[in-house]
Amino acid sequence: MMNFARTAALGLLLASSLATAQTPYTDDSTYRGLGGKEGIKKIVDTFVPMLLADPRIKDSFADFDMAQLNVRLQEQFCEFAGGPCKYTGKYRDKTMDGVGTVRDMTTVHQDLKITNAMFNALAEDLQIAMEQNNVPSSVSNKLIAKLAPMQRAIVTK
Ligand code: HEM
C-alpha cells in the first residue's frame, strides 16, 4: 500500500476504535496471527529501531532504556493480542477511584509531551514493522485497534 493510503487508513482506524475498551482480546487468534511469542519478538525487534530512526519521534526516546522498553512492548502486545503473557512493567497496576485497578499508561508517558501526530507516527511505524514481518493486515489492524484507545492516556499535548 502507498504510504499516503496507509496513513489515511490508519487515521480512520484510530478514530473509529477510540470507543473500544482498553482490554485484551479474550481469544488468541490475533496472538496466533502475529506468530505467537516468536513472531511478536521479531516485530518488536523491527519496531524499536524504527522508533529510534524516525525523525518525528526519535528525540522522545533519547535517555531511556530501550532494551527494557523492547521487553515491555513484547509483553504488552502479547497480552493485548490475547496471548499467554502479562505486562510486568513498573507501572502495571494503579488503583483509580471509581475505576479500580488499571494499566497505567498515563504515568509512563505524562512527562513526554506527546502529541496526536507523534502517536500516529508510532502507530504507523508499528503497522510497517508488522508488514515487514509478513503479518496479514487483517491481523495487524486488530492489534492497532486494541492499542488505539491508549491515545487518550498517552497524548498530553
Ligand atoms: C499505542 C501507543 C503506545 C504504547 C502501546 C506504548 C507502550 C509503552 C510501554 C509498554 C512502555 C514501557 C513502560 C515500562 O517500562 O513498564 C512505554 C514506555 C515509553 N514510551 Fe510508550 N507507548 C505508546 C506510545 C508512545 C509514544 C507516541 C511515544 C513518544 C513518541 C512513547 C514514548 C515512550 C517512552 C520514551 C517510554 C520510556 C519511558 C520510561 O522508561 O520511563 N510511547 N510505552
Residues whose N, C-alpha, C, O or C-beta is under 5 A from the ligand:
A	BS01	HEM	I57 S60 F61 F64 L69 R72 L73 Q76 G89 K90 Y91 V108 I114 M118 F119 L122 L147 M150 I154
